[in-house]
Every structure is written in structure tokens, then in C-alpha cells.
Amino acid sequence: MIEPLPDLLIEPVVRGALAEDLGRAGDVTAMACLDPQARLAATFGARKAGVVSGLACARLAVAALDPSARFNTLAADGQAVAPGAVLARIEGNARALLSAERTALNLLGRLSGVATLTRAYVDAVAGTKARIADTRKTTPGLRHLEKYAVRCGGGVNHRFGLDDAILIKDNHVAACGGVGEAVRRAKAFAGHLMKVEVEVDGLDQLEEALRHDPDVVMLDNFSIEDLKRAVALASGRAVLEASGGVDLSTVRAIAETGVEVISVGALTHSAPVLDIGLDALGT
């Protein structure tokens, strides 16, 4: 079971998207064509196979424009569905439902696409100890939702922002004058609950980093053979994360080197939207 996000965290995104779509005058098409009291029943349905995420976004979009609308969920976030699967059934004021349609579908399709791609990576490394993690390469304003979608797909979250963990990248190393000095400073700064991770681009930097006891080492664009050497060299002294050059054709081989984490920016920056539609039911 996926622990859902509180509505409080989702509502600002949904309301902002609705405001963007409604503009200055509201849904003029709905107002022009539909009686104010007209009712509509419809279903959200998957048109392609995938993993569901974001049903609460659709529910809140509908509720924002028709608080009395009925939204019956027929699938669950994290559930794999086949083409034609009905995800939810709604009934309410026709103008409101059709005005909410695009916002609901944009968020539901986007998040389900992230969950679907994540599940493909997770399945690809099944049987290894590697976990698939996201990155901060997220859509501005949607990070908490996209990272939730990664969890729906079976992945794990990397840090959420600049404030919840120390991640020393190549430019930090350059500015500090070396990997060892950067890690030393970070360890001196960090509180007892804050992890320190450092990115290295070669085995020599890995050796230097390990002398200063980082919690995690990111192996950036290492070859498969160098990943194997890195695992042997670290020998459990730090969590090893592989990053760079990861796609569905390479992730299994990377996982089989023995690294504990594989971070994949594509989960959030390149996931195709899952095709989901809203279909009116006949009266």
C-alpha cells in the first residue's frame, strides 16, 4: 500500500492549475453549451497499460468546482492496470466536471506516467539489492507529487531539496580544492541526523573520499568494470549510488555490480504521460 499524500499538499497545485485553465472568464464553452443545472456521469479510464498515480489530484480538481460531486475510486495509486481499466467514476454538475477535466487528466496522466516508467526500472533490477531512486530533476512546483509517483512505481526518493541532505557535487569539489577537503568540511558542518554524500568521477576520488567517511558516495558515469572495482574497494564502508548513463538497457548490468542505489533522472524529467481519458456515460 502506498501512503497517500495529505490533500493539504495537493490542493494548492490543483487550484493553481484550475485557475490557469479557467483564466479571466471561466469555461466559456461549458457556459455556452450546457444548462447550469445539467448533470453528467463519466469515467476516468486508462487507454494504455500502466501504473496509477495521482487519483487524489483528479478528485480534488472535481471537488474544487463541484463540492457535491461524487467521485468513486475504482483503482488505487500504485496499482498496475490494463488498457480499458476504469480508474474512477464521477457524477456531478456537467459544467463543473468538464471544466475540471483537463486539469484532472493532466495531473493524473503525468503522475501515472512517472509511476509507470519507475515500475519498468524497478522490474528491470528485480532480484538484485539495488534500489531505483529519483533525483531533483523534477517539474518546478510538482516535486512532491512527482516524487510521490516514484514511490507509487516502487522506487525510492533521493533528497527532496537542498536542505535535507548534503550532496557534494563536482563543482563543490572544485571550489573546495578536492574531494577530501569537501567531505571533511561537510562532516564538520552536518548534524547527527544529516547524511553526507559526495560525487566522485574515478576510483582515485573514491579512495580519497572513503578516507573521510562519507555516508554515501555517488559514482558518476562509472563503467561497469569500474563500478565492480568501486564496490570491492568500498567494501561496505559507504552506501554506493550509481548515476549517469542509466537507461532501461543498462540498468540491469549496473545493478548486478553490487551498488545499493541507482539514481535515474529520467523518471521525472522524461517520463511519457500515461494516456488516460474522461468518457461521458450515456443517459
Salt bridges, closest charged atoms under 4 A:
ASP7 OD1 - ARG59 NH2 2.79
GLU91 OE1 - ARG70 NH2 2.50
GLU91 OE1 - ARG89 NH1 3.71
ASP134 OD1 - LYS147 NZ 2.71
GLU146 OE2 - ARG110 NH2 2.97
GLU181 OE2 - ARG184 NH2 2.66
GLU181 OE2 - ARG185 NE 2.86
GLU197 OE1 - HIS158 NE2 3.42
GLU199 OE1 - LYS169 NZ 2.79
GLU225 OE2 - LYS228 NZ 3.50
ASP226 OD1 - ARG229 NH1 2.68
GLU241 OE1 - HIS158 NE2 2.92
GLU256 OE2 - ARG252 NE 2.95
ASP279 OD1 - ARG47 NH2 3.08
